[in-house]
Amino acid sequence: MTPYTYNRRCSCQRCRCQGLVWPAMIITTGVLWLLDSNHWLDFDQTWPVYLLVIGAVILAGRTASVEGHVQPGGPPAMVVQPQTPPPSWSGAGTAPPPPAAPQPTQNDQQVKS
């Protein structure tokens, strides 16, 4: 297993969590400022909330899934499946035969009667 390396072009959950610290801090600042301006809580008493938010974001990032992770350093490898012609026809440059008409069944004959 290769060690995890952050890749900004990857869309796995762990790579997407890397950029959430600053937006979370800005939102936290806005909420604490709102609480202070409405005189519900003083801003100087709520600074530990920053530590809790940073810890929560780091914990979420480290425990996130790395399923589908793409290592940095180049495009992902493309898997090409070899194409083989269907077994019903073979021939280079010829069109496949048209599909066969369905055979009438006993139920079809009873409906027509």
N, C-alpha and C positions, 0 to 999 in steps of 0.2 A: 504494500500500500504506500502510495506516495504521500508526503506530508502536505497539509493544506497550505496553499499560497493564495492570498487575496488576488482576485482578478476583477477589475472594474467592468469588464465586458461580460462577465458571467451572470447568470440569472438565478443561481441557487439561493436558498434562503440565507445562508451565512454571509455570502457576498453582498446581498441586498441590505443586511443589517449594519454593515460597516459605516454607512453614511447617515445613520440616524442619531448620532450623539448630539451634533449641533442643532438640528431641528428640535430635538427633545429639550435641549437647554433653552432655546428661544421660547418655546411654548411654556416651559416651567417659569421662566422669568416673567412672561406676560401674566400668568396666573397668580404668581406671588405679588406682582405689582398691583394687580386688580384687588387682591385681598388686602394689601396695605392701603390702597387709596380709599377703600370703603371702611377702613378702620376695624376690620375683623381680626386681622393678625398683623403684627409688626414685621416688617421685612427683615430686621436684624435678628428676629427669633426663628425665622423659617429657612435660614441658609442651609441647614442639614438636608433639606429636601433635594438640593442639588446633588449631594453625595448619593442619596437614594436613587435618583433618576439615572445618574451615570452608572451606578452599579447594576440597575435593572437592565439598561441597554446593553452593557457589556455581557451580563449573564444571558440575555436573550440571544446575543450574537454568537456566544461560544457554545450554546446548546442547540443552535439551529441546525437543521439538516443540511448536509452537503450533497444530497442526491442531485445528480445532473451537473456537478461542478466541472468547470473547464479550467484547466491549468493555464496560466499565462505563458506567452511565448510563441504564439502562432495560432492559426485557425484550427478548429477541431478536425480530427481525421475523418474523412468521408469513407463510409463503407459502401462499396459498389457491389451489388449482387450481379453475378453473371446472368445474362438473359439467354434462355434456351427456347426454341420454338415449341409450340404445343405439340403433343404426340400425334394429333389427328392429321397433320399435314407436314410435309417437309419439302423444302425446295427454295433455293435462293432466288429472290426476285419475283416469286409468284404469290398471288393473293390467296389467302386461306379460303377453303370452300364455304359456301353459305351455310348457315345453320339449318339443320334438318327440321322439317315440319313436325309438330307433335303428332303422335299416333293417337287415333281416337280410342278411348277406353270404353268399357261397358257402361259406365255412368253417362258418357256423352251420348251413346246410342239410346239409352232410356229416356234422356231429356228430349231428343228429337222425335220420339214416337208420340 
